[in-house]
Amino acid sequence: MAELDAFLDDVRSELPAVRLLMDPSDREAYRLDETAYLSAGLPGAVALPLTTADVSGLLRLASAHEIAVVPRGAGTGLSGGAAGIEGAVTIALTRMNQILEIDPDNLCVVTQPGVINAELKDAVAGHGLFYPPDPASYETCSIGGNLGTNAGGLCCVKYGQTRDWVLGLEVVLADGSVIRTGGRTVKDTAGYSLTHLFVGSQGTLGIITEATLRLRPLPGPRATMLAFFATLGAAGEAVASMTRAGLVPVTLELLDHETVVAVDDAHGLGLDRGAAAMLLVESDAPGSAAGIELDAAEAAMLASGATSIVRAQDAQEADWLRQARRLALRALERQGTVRMEDVGVPRSRVPELLAAIERITAAHGVRCATFGHAGDGNLHPNLIFDRNDPEAERLTHVVRDEIFRVALDLGGTVTAEHGIGSARREWLPVQKGEGAVAAMRAIKAALDPKGILNPGRVL
Ligand SMILES: Cc1cc2nc3c(=O)[nH]c(=O)nc-3n(C[C@H](O)[C@H](O)[C@H](O)COP(=O)(O)OP(=O)(O)OC[C@H]3O[C@@H](n4cnc5c(N)ncnc54)[C@H](O)[C@@H]3O)c2cc1C
């Protein structure tokens, strides 16, 4: 504690522009991210820098005093990556929220990390440009957090994850030094790709203070369709058959029966509550190509046993159908504590993963609602339980481990887009192998020799 006080004294005298939150109730707001089922520490202080120089000064002093630091964006993460560490300093990048330049000539945008994803999308759309990565939380999560987690979202099936849209970063390293990993060139093979290394490193290797992101021309309005199925297996088969048919819709999302009913209960959207599963399919192909793409998707879904199909007639209706998916997590949270998992498998194995989730949760009597980015092979089984019941909580752990084992046996991953964070650490060596984890530890030791950056996360 004395060391923390000495660090804070130095911050106050050397970095007067940095806002410090010391009041316990203010710090309490930075204890958790969106992993409500985890417990986390109370930050000893919360620092709110405004500039790269502030972040650099903070890390230089944290390094000198050997104070642990938790980088944080908007705190919507689902792996405990930005959750507090008892007595550590949380550095929240929320005040670094300026879009620095939109560059239509080079199809890129330069931004600070605290900008909210939806605000960046809106700003570039004003120039006829498009930034595709769109986590379902896009109205609340920050670009810095998206970079920290390599966020996915609803259009990865066509456009990939956040990492695919990063040209270069400015990063403050653990000792306070500032580096740049790339710029506005589309191609760059000079040296190791540090850009790719920092994206997804969950604040354990450095703090991202600026990003140059790729853009593309804004596509036209989307064509949107919902399909309902009598069995979960038929919906899984429809997903696999669309991939087999070479279809690459911009969105291919799945909601199971529990999720459809929860969303309908919460928001009265008039969904088919008797269906075992629902798929949301969207196309942003230009002009009439969108309708043709949806026709092909519809044929594949009917051949797999879709019982009914609804197409949006206009943009407003499309938005309404899309809401069904975006509201899923919040609707489920009305029913208990939600432990959201994030497994991914090769797309052809989605039907097997869905069957395994059903089998495992039924065998243990654990309530589960599954939705997710089925077109990427990425599903979110949400285990719903009463947090005051220790046995129920223990069972969610057992179920999670069994689902992870199945995902790995199917050639998949224990986390496709939310990250290892603090929630899934013990599974990293199981998935990647001890040798790969040793290589990661060597990189961590080289970049953060005192281990001050987000300790206990990822590794
Ligand atoms: C309703 C809901 C829906 C969601 N849907 C999706 C989805 O579809 N796809 C998806 O991928 N995720 C989804 N998420 C999870 C979450 O929104 C994403 O992980 C998002 O990228 C986190 O952004 P954030 O700003 O909240 O980051 P935080 O939670 O604050 O931080 C996330 C991680 O990034 C690190 N970090 C933050 N800023 C920086 C920085 N500047 N430099 C270095 N490291 C940093 C943190 O240390 C932490 O490890 C959803 C969450 C919710 C609540």
The ligand as an ORCA input file, in Angstrom:
! r2SCAN-3c Opt
* xyz 0 1
  C     -24.405     -7.436    -24.680
  C     -22.999     -7.788    -25.091
  C     -22.787     -8.284    -26.360
  C     -21.471     -8.599    -26.774
  N     -21.293     -9.081    -28.043
  C     -20.027     -9.347    -28.465
  C     -19.805     -9.840    -29.792
  O     -20.737    -10.001    -30.589
  N     -18.530    -10.121    -30.154
  C     -17.472     -9.932    -29.303
  O     -16.312    -10.179    -29.680
  N     -17.658     -9.477    -28.044
  C     -18.898     -9.193    -27.605
  N     -19.094     -8.728    -26.325
  C     -17.935     -8.593    -25.418
  C     -17.281     -7.187    -25.398
  O     -18.207     -6.178    -25.751
  C     -16.067     -7.153    -26.314
  O     -15.078     -8.044    -25.818
  C     -15.436     -5.768    -26.467
  O     -14.379     -5.851    -27.401
  C     -14.892     -5.191    -25.160
  O     -14.670     -3.809    -25.338
  P     -14.554     -2.854    -24.076
  O     -14.263     -1.491    -24.557
  O     -15.743     -2.990    -23.215
  O     -13.259     -3.463    -23.379
  P     -12.957     -3.888    -21.869
  O     -13.939     -4.917    -21.403
  O     -12.818     -2.674    -21.034
  O     -11.540     -4.560    -22.055
  C     -11.409     -5.764    -22.785
  C      -9.952     -6.208    -22.785
  O      -9.174     -5.313    -23.568
  C      -8.118     -4.747    -22.806
  N      -8.009     -3.365    -23.242
  C      -8.959     -2.402    -23.209
  N      -8.490     -1.268    -23.739
  C      -7.203     -1.504    -24.099
  C      -6.173     -0.716    -24.685
  N      -6.383      0.555    -25.040
  N      -4.968     -1.279    -24.903
  C      -4.738     -2.557    -24.565
  N      -5.669     -3.356    -23.999
  C      -6.890     -2.836    -23.780
  C      -8.533     -4.911    -21.350
  O      -7.416     -5.010    -20.495
  C      -9.309     -6.210    -21.401
  O      -8.442     -7.300    -21.296
  C     -20.377     -8.420    -25.880
  C     -20.622     -7.927    -24.594
  C     -21.905     -7.612    -24.193
  C     -22.113     -7.074    -22.817
*
